[in-house]
């Protein structure tokens, strides 16, 4: 089997689309927590936390440029420990993706296709992702390459379209209730940093794995910018009360836009952009999940796993949440933050600890060696 | 008893075959199948007896009327000589020339035992004025020479014959290609002649490093196929891959380059063409200069180029010859038109069926009013009209030229107008369908247009069934698929996916020639720089160059 390689630029694009899609779609800075008009501050606050998560995940991945997280977790924690930890990650892939496809399906269901059964929307998106995953990560990355322009264009167009309806009064007063609400709203977006788990699987396929962290940080900064801008715009257009009580505030905002007498109702653009983002999102997660399972089960090729996994995924996506409110509840900071902590941060802290214990001595030696060579 | 008969029959057959092989002349036996006949003919070599040779040839070919055999005696020894050619393949003047020389030979011909072979050597060395002379040793060689326009001299006492090039097959003239016209640019197009086509390319790239590899494909058609590339520019792996794929073809006949295309494509299920075909020598030359490989096939004006990428399909030669602004504008228009030609009917159906709210109120009212009383749903309407249009297009293509205009009048005016008046179709649908049709004609490549048409129907159905979501589903599926396919190992959507910003200078844009310093990254990687940098025309450039040259000289000292 030929090894597939993706360019770091493609990783940036994929991570950017993965991260910005969900954050814009539900705008957790506004809809979770109580920040209201200070949502943009929450977005800024959540950024360093996201970067920290990336350093945690990407930093370790860079130490093992040839291996996936499944492989090196076994090295670090032993066979049993590594496998248990890996299951956490695989679960996150499966569950996050199932949640995201459900969000998109709910959006379509409420916004555009009220009569279409949910399972149809979910399964057609998953089918697309499965096709892409079977064709390989290279294909997914190239598709991201082709889509990125449209994606950025559609998002920018909808943000610019909102300029006319923007009212800065909506953003005031700033920090009227102190930093407490700001932090409460920043928890969920920060916890969404668990999407960076894909780094654990994708880094070995990179052309230059050692720059993986730089690429991921770049992607996080870009998507962070988008998040900040969109939270400012949404609050400016809709006002904090309507914005935070709606489920898809960004979508609602684009519905409110009327650029001119002829150009109105540009929400289709946004839905299409989300469709692209969700597609990349699902494809990458499905690929990572299948790769991970195949490595745990020592199966040479991950492709045969994709069919069954996709079916499982559709079922999980449809049956985990009763309705939209259930979904919204899951993203509440008091649920989602601890969830993300236990499935992502804690395992990684464990891995780091094991790494430091095992490699501390060796690292120092390397350092000394380098110093000695330099003067000579 | 059946099996016994079968067995006997088989036995008879094998006995006959053995006989034929033993005697080497039993070609009158009608029970021999084509492959057996071919194999037998291949193994036959010419003998020293002229009479026997001629008999052999007559038996193999069935002594057709167009095989002219002129027998006569020449020289003091009165050596028997035969001159063979195929009618219609040769130039009469050249042929008469050879005939005259053979007569002249009689005065200088050597005498004695080896008169036959010596006579041939004499002809070859001194008398024949043909452009190319080669020896033929087998009947198969001899026949190949005849079908390539050679005249063959056979001489009693010599087991080899002389083939002299007298070829002049009457082809049509080099004309403007009918499938790819352009306003600005050369007007010559390929024709059916192999060497004329090669010459048309070589006239544009005169370097000796333009290499041609010839091979013959098709056991029965024996079609000449040439692989053309610039040595040292095209990547060796690519040339090797093309050579390997083409020479792997084992078939009976190649009637058109489309046959080869089918054999060598990377992905047989791709709707999109994976090798580029063109009738224009300037396009082929441009492709060769980018490091691609051309495959020229005898008997067809369509030359294949590999590898192909998607942007090539939307580039027209005019873009390069016009000024940068016009070129870029045309490109952008073409890209938009291409997108519209595939997606527009699907989107129209989706919006009218599912997303009325996306339209502006006034527009929606207009469309709704026009749709009043139409008995079909929009999907059926658009689908039928598209089908009707395809029908018209195909009929227009196949009809004798004189009836063509009549059909287009009937089709466009009578049918379209009557359909609207009768209230079977709404005018907006006609507008959408005709807009799509016009847009689809902007695609410079014909076979790609066909692929677009197929996709359009799928998008109409998706749009009708699932609205914009369906259209998006289809578009993403097409995108994933086209991102995954490769043409000769090169990604199909190359500068867009994977993203190669450097190559964007020749994608939607067509920037100034003096800025196109580098060849396309993936193909021209062997020598990326095409020309010297910084050739922008500007005042004072002469002084700058002089200064540079002066500096260079100083540095030398």
Boltz contact constraints between the chains, C-beta under 6 A:
constraints:
  - contact:
      token1: [A, 124]
      token2: [B, 473]
      max_distance: 6.0
  - contact:
      token1: [A, 128]
      token2: [B, 476]
      max_distance: 6.0
  - contact:
      token1: [A, 131]
      token2: [B, 480]
      max_distance: 6.0
  - contact:
      token1: [A, 132]
      token2: [B, 480]
      max_distance: 6.0
  - contact:
      token1: [A, 135]
      token2: [B, 484]
      max_distance: 6.0
  - contact:
      token1: [A, 139]
      token2: [B, 483]
      max_distance: 6.0
  - contact:
      token1: [A, 139]
      token2: [B, 484]
      max_distance: 6.0
  - contact:
      token1: [A, 142]
      token2: [B, 483]
      max_distance: 6.0
  - contact:
      token1: [A, 142]
      token2: [B, 497]
      max_distance: 6.0
  - contact:
      token1: [A, 142]
      token2: [B, 498]
      max_distance: 6.0
  - contact:
      token1: [A, 143]
      token2: [B, 479]
      max_distance: 6.0
  - contact:
      token1: [A, 143]
      token2: [B, 480]
      max_distance: 6.0
  - contact:
      token1: [A, 143]
      token2: [B, 483]
      max_distance: 6.0
  - contact:
      token1: [A, 145]
      token2: [B, 497]
      max_distance: 6.0
  - contact:
      token1: [A, 145]
      token2: [B, 498]
      max_distance: 6.0
  - contact:
      token1: [A, 145]
      token2: [B, 499]
      max_distance: 6.0
  - contact:
      token1: [A, 146]
      token2: [B, 496]
      max_distance: 6.0
  - contact:
      token1: [A, 146]
      token2: [B, 497]
      max_distance: 6.0
  - contact:
      token1: [A, 262]
      token2: [B, 360]
      max_distance: 6.0
  - contact:
      token1: [A, 265]
      token2: [B, 358]
      max_distance: 6.0
  - contact:
      token1: [A, 268]
      token2: [B, 358]
      max_distance: 6.0
  - contact:
      token1: [A, 272]
      token2: [B, 472]
      max_distance: 6.0
  - contact:
      token1: [A, 275]
      token2: [B, 472]
      max_distance: 6.0
  - contact:
      token1: [A, 279]
      token2: [B, 476]
      max_distance: 6.0
